[in-house]
């Protein structure tokens, strides 16, 4: 077996260490205290072993067990010292009747008119859609439960 201390001088190994450091820094955030840095390293160390050693365990089960272990170790993330930054404030919800996104092709009045025309039975879905200026698919969405299964 090769002495692992010889790897410390290998360029690839140095890149690997630098990558681990960047990931660690991303998780701890700017200006972490020692407790946060240590706990983050402990979490990384804990995650490495089950993934490598339990390759025969289905990934969903392994993920659940790993997360359960993390929460057990941390007990409560809010008091563990790992969560150190306040969450940014979310903007207040918009008020008013407008909803985001594209406007509906059929307003409530037109949808009701379409339902009446359809229930009268003297027009086809295609004719109703053409008269209202919408596609048949849009009309069928508004006739849910009333559309024929053709």
C-alpha positions as CSV (number, residue, x, y, z in Angstrom):
1,X,0.0,0.0,0.0
2,X,1.2,3.5,-0.9
3,X,2.0,5.9,1.9
4,X,-0.7,8.5,1.7
5,X,1.6,11.3,2.8
6,X,3.2,11.2,-0.7
7,X,-0.1,12.2,-2.1
8,X,0.1,15.6,-0.4
9,X,2.6,16.7,-3.0
10,X,0.6,15.4,-6.0
11,X,-1.0,18.2,-8.1
12,X,-4.3,16.3,-8.6
13,X,-4.5,15.8,-4.8
14,X,-3.9,19.5,-4.3
15,X,-6.8,20.4,-6.7
16,X,-9.0,17.9,-4.8
17,X,-8.2,19.6,-1.5
18,X,-8.9,23.0,-3.0
19,X,-12.2,21.8,-4.3
20,X,-13.2,20.5,-0.9
21,X,-12.2,23.8,0.6
22,X,-14.4,25.8,-1.9
23,X,-17.4,23.5,-1.1
24,X,-16.8,23.9,2.6
25,X,-16.6,27.7,2.2
26,X,-19.8,27.8,0.2
27,X,-21.6,26.0,3.0
28,X,-20.2,28.0,5.9
29,X,-20.7,31.3,4.2
30,X,-18.5,34.4,4.7
31,X,-16.8,35.0,8.0
32,X,-17.9,31.8,9.8
33,X,-16.9,31.3,13.4
34,X,-14.9,28.2,14.5
35,X,-18.0,26.3,15.7
36,X,-19.7,26.6,12.3
37,X,-16.5,25.5,10.4
38,X,-16.0,22.5,12.7
39,X,-19.7,21.4,12.4
40,X,-19.6,21.7,8.7
41,X,-16.5,19.5,8.5
42,X,-18.2,17.0,10.7
43,X,-21.2,16.9,8.4
44,X,-19.0,16.4,5.4
45,X,-17.1,13.6,7.1
46,X,-20.3,11.9,8.2
47,X,-21.8,12.0,4.7
48,X,-18.8,10.5,3.1
49,X,-18.8,7.1,4.8
50,X,-22.4,6.0,4.3
51,X,-22.3,6.9,0.6
52,X,-19.1,5.0,0.0
53,X,-19.7,2.0,2.3
54,X,-23.4,1.4,1.6
55,X,-23.5,1.1,-2.2
56,X,-25.9,-1.8,-2.0
57,X,-28.6,0.3,-0.2
58,X,-31.2,1.9,-2.5
59,X,-30.4,5.6,-2.9
60,X,-33.8,6.8,-1.5
61,X,-33.4,4.8,1.7
62,X,-29.7,5.9,2.0
63,X,-30.7,9.5,1.6
64,X,-33.4,9.2,4.2
65,X,-31.0,7.6,6.7
66,X,-28.2,10.1,6.0
67,X,-30.6,13.0,6.6
68,X,-32.0,11.4,9.8
69,X,-28.4,11.1,11.0
70,X,-27.6,14.7,10.2
71,X,-30.7,15.9,12.2
72,X,-29.8,13.6,15.0
73,X,-26.3,15.1,15.2
74,X,-27.5,18.6,14.9
75,X,-30.6,18.1,17.1
76,X,-32.0,21.5,16.1
77,X,-30.5,23.4,13.2
78,X,-31.7,26.7,14.6
79,X,-29.6,26.2,17.8
80,X,-26.7,24.2,16.5
81,X,-24.7,27.2,15.5
82,X,-24.8,26.1,11.8
83,X,-27.6,28.5,10.9
84,X,-26.0,31.8,11.6
85,X,-27.5,34.2,9.1
86,X,-31.0,35.5,9.2
87,X,-33.1,34.6,6.2
88,X,-33.7,37.6,3.9
89,X,-37.1,39.2,4.2
90,X,-39.5,38.1,1.6
91,X,-41.5,40.7,-0.3
92,X,-45.0,41.2,0.9
93,X,-47.6,39.4,-1.3
94,X,-49.1,41.6,-3.9
95,X,-52.6,42.7,-3.3
96,X,-55.3,43.2,-5.9
97,X,-57.4,41.1,-8.2
98,X,-54.7,40.6,-10.8
99,X,-53.0,37.2,-10.9
100,X,-49.5,36.7,-12.4
101,X,-49.0,35.1,-15.7
102,X,-50.8,35.1,-19.0
103,X,-54.5,36.2,-19.0
104,X,-57.1,33.5,-19.4
105,X,-58.3,32.9,-22.9
106,X,-61.9,32.5,-21.6
107,X,-63.1,34.8,-19.0
108,X,-65.8,33.6,-16.6
109,X,-68.6,35.2,-18.6
110,X,-67.5,33.6,-21.9
111,X,-66.9,30.2,-20.1
112,X,-70.5,30.3,-18.8
113,X,-71.8,31.2,-22.3
114,X,-69.8,28.3,-23.7
115,X,-71.3,25.9,-21.1
116,X,-74.8,27.1,-22.0
117,X,-74.2,26.6,-25.7
118,X,-72.7,23.2,-25.2
119,X,-75.6,22.1,-23.0
120,X,-78.2,23.3,-25.6
121,X,-76.6,20.7,-27.9
122,X,-77.3,22.5,-31.2
123,X,-73.6,23.5,-31.8
124,X,-70.4,21.4,-31.9
125,X,-67.4,22.1,-29.7
126,X,-65.6,23.3,-32.8
127,X,-68.3,25.8,-33.7
128,X,-68.5,27.1,-30.1
129,X,-64.7,27.5,-29.9
130,X,-64.7,29.3,-33.3
131,X,-67.4,31.7,-32.2
132,X,-65.6,32.5,-28.9
133,X,-62.2,32.8,-30.6
134,X,-60.5,30.0,-28.6
135,X,-59.1,26.6,-29.5
136,X,-61.1,23.4,-28.9
137,X,-58.6,22.3,-26.3
138,X,-59.2,25.5,-24.3
139,X,-62.9,25.0,-24.6
140,X,-62.7,21.4,-23.4
141,X,-60.7,22.6,-20.3
142,X,-63.7,24.8,-19.4
143,X,-66.2,22.0,-20.1
144,X,-64.5,19.6,-17.7
145,X,-66.8,16.8,-16.8
146,X,-69.2,17.8,-19.7
147,X,-67.0,17.1,-22.7
148,X,-67.6,13.9,-24.6
149,X,-64.8,11.3,-24.5
150,X,-64.1,11.2,-28.2
